């Protein structure tokens, strides 16, 4: 009985680890999906530049910050939905 429980637990974890979610829109090509993703990422990104000081001196920092909420809204506005994918993307 212990072996069966262990086997079911390991099998469940293995299958659960294979679940993939992603942005899905029926009827689009891979190129269209890539373009939409790129557009939404560009819209959701902001440049963050600043000068900071600490005990070791003054330094400048440039970074690009992506707002995940804005990205999600953009993808949904383009007709995509976040859902479980049937197979792992390759």
Secondary structure, 3 states (H helix, E strand, C coil): CHHHHHHHHHHHHHHHCCCEEEEECCCCCHHHHHHHHHHHHHHHEEEEEEEEEECCEEEEEEEEEECHHHHHHHHHHCCCEEEEECCCCC
